[in-house]
Every structure is written in structure tokens, then in C-alpha cells.
Amino acid sequence: MSNGQEQARTFEASLEALEQIVRQLEDGDLPLEKSLELFEQGIRLSRECQERLSQAERRIEILLRDNQGRPVTAAFKEPPSDANNRANEE
């Protein structure tokens, strides 16, 4: 398994754990101390996920540089939908 796959799985696992914490906190049936403990865990997981996303963004920016080191950007163009294709064919 490559390091990128390991990090992706770790990110996914962290995100799933964060979602579970949010569901538990939203239920509101926990004692205050347990709620605070879960909140602290959630904050840590949120920060870890954000850092992983930032690292991925930096890697993508590096990969998308031109031969002079300048970032290459382009507007995102969505592929045409089936409805648009049918309207254009008529």
C-alpha cells in the first residue's frame, strides 16, 4: 500500500469518526463531561482533517505549476448534461 493510500484511508477514518461524534452530540442525551470530551475529540479530528486537506491542496498546486514555477489555473467547465445535449441536438 502506498503512503498516499494510507493517508487517504486515515483521512476517511478521521472524517467518519468526526461524523459519529457530531451525531452523538446532536442527540443531546450525554452528560456534560462526556459531551465536552467528545467535543474536544471532534476539534482534534477537525484540525487533523483540515491539515490533511491543506497538504493535499499544496501538493496539487505544486503539480499544476508550469515549467517556470507559476501556478496554472483554468476555469472549471462542467461536462454538458444529457438535457443540454438533447436540447442541442433538436
Secondary structure by P-SEA (a helix, b strand, c coil): ccaaaaaaaaaaaaaaaaaaaaaaaaaccccaaaaaaaaaaaaaaaaaaaaaaaaaaaaaaaaaccccccbbbbcccccccaaaaaaaac
